[in-house]
Amino acid sequence: MTSYTPENIILRRNAVTALRFAMDPELGINIVDMGLIYGLETNEASKSIVVTMSLSSRGCPMGAAISGSAENVLIYGFPDYKVKIDLIWEPAWSYEFISARGRDELS
């Protein structure tokens, strides 16, 4: 669980920034604005980042690429950290999860 120390707050903010470089190749927007990130736990003390995320569907043909991209941007940005990506399916992703910024990019 993320504790709200100044270090963890900075780590969390930087992890979200890194995740914005992971794109959904079908829609061309990042996975944060796509609404695929459901949770983010950071722990500066244990040097760990855990992302809970979903995909647009269970059968998403780009699923491995998307989750792999999320993992890769974090490993690249935080080479001394243990990175874990947990895929979940509930709640099921829907277009309502796309942020206002993401909707602007789609239009």
N, C-alpha and C positions, 0 to 999 in steps of 0.2 A: 504494500500500500504506500502511496506517495505521502510523505510527510511534507508539511508546508514550511520548510526552512528556506532561507534565501537561496541557498545553493540548488535545492530541488526545484524551486520556482524558475530559476534561470535555466536549469537543465531541461525542464518541461517545455519552456518557451522555445528553446533552441531545437528541441526534438520536433516540435510542431513545424517550425520553420523548415527543418530538413525534410519532413514528410511532404511538404508542399512541392518538392521536386519529384515526387513519385506521381506519375500521371496515369489516368485511365486512358489507354490508347484508343478506345472506341469513341469516347466523347471528347477527348483532348483537354480535360481539366484535371487538376490535381486531386488526389484522393482525399485530402482534407475538405476541400470545397465540395467534392462529390458526396460527402457525408458517409464515407466508408469507414472512418475511424470512430469507433464506439467508445473506446477508452484508452488511456495512456497512463501507465504507472512508471514513475521514474524514481530512482533511488541513488543519490550521489554516493552514499556511504558504501553500498554494495556494488556500485558501478553497474547498474542494470537498468534496462529500458524494456518494458513490456507493452506491446501494442495489441489491443483487442480491436479487431476489424471484421468487416464483412465484405462481400462482393455483391455486385448487382443481382446475381442469381447463383444458385448452387452449381449450375452447369456453365458458368461464365467461361468462355473459351480462353480468356486472357487471365484467368484467376491466378495461375502460377506466376505469370509475368508481373501482375499487379502486386501480389504479396511479396514476391521476390524483390521487386523494386523498392518497396517499403523497407524491407530488411536491408537491402544494399545501401540506401541513402543513409540509414542510421549507422550501419557498420563503418561506412566511409567517414561520416561526420563525427563518430564517437568510437574510434578504434580501440580504446581501452575498456569499452563497456560490453557487457553481455546483452545481446539483443534477442528478444523473443517475439514472434508474431503468432498470436492466437486468432484463428479464424472461427467466427461464430455465425449462426444462421438465424438467431432470434434476438431482437426483432428482425424480420425480413426487411431488407433495404427497399426503399421506395423513392420515387423522384422528389417527394416532399423533403427528403433529407439533404438535398442539394442546397448549399448556402445561397444567399442573395448574390454574393460575388460569383459563385459558380453559375447561377442562372444568367447573370449578365454576360459571362463568357460564352454561354451557349447561344445567346441571341445575337 
